[in-house]
Structure formats: C-alpha cells, structure tokens
Amino acid sequence: MAQIQTPPPRGWIIAMEACNSHAITYVPLYDTLGANAVEFIINHAEVPIAFVQENKIPAIIPCLPNCSTPLKTIVSFTNVHKCF
C-alpha cells in the first residue's frame, strides 16, 4: 500500500504508474481535512510509503509519532530544502 499526496497530473501519474507496475495499492492523502485525517489515513490504510510534494512534508512529519502504523519512507518529487 502506498500513499500519494501530490497535485495531479504529473506527480500523481508518475507515482500511480510506479505503484501499478509493482502491483501496489495506492490511496490518496487528503491533508486539506486536517492533521487528524492524515493520521487516520496512514493508520487505516497501513501505509509504509508516501509520495509527497515538498511543501506537504511539514503536514505529515508532526503526525508520525501518533501513527500506529510506521510510515517508513517518504518520497519527494522535488528537492527537499527546509521541511521542518
């Protein structure tokens, strides 16, 4: 299971096709619903990897200590500068 948090179309399509080519199920992450939604989606979908736009990483990092499922990898589509 992978989580994708990037605006369509380019980043989403790249992540989606990467998941499809390895038979990995993907779920969208709606950070617009707030930090509780991010935490809920990570836990409910048991997500070990997230494809994330650089400016969305700060919304994910604070949620990680409260997640019962470990998010092991965050893949950024751009260079990561100051995220936290």
C-alpha angles and dihedrals in degrees: 000000000000131000123221123201109170134107116259144283116026104026093037094050093047092050093042094051091045089054093044092052090057097038091247118154113228133201130192120244114219107202090169087077091063139254093300090059092051091051092045094051093047091050098040095047093039090227118192096177134037129193104211139178111239096247091052096057093085089059092056103042097066091051096056099083089056095049117103091199113064114238098212103180137031115192116199123202092210138030113295111229118160109353102153 
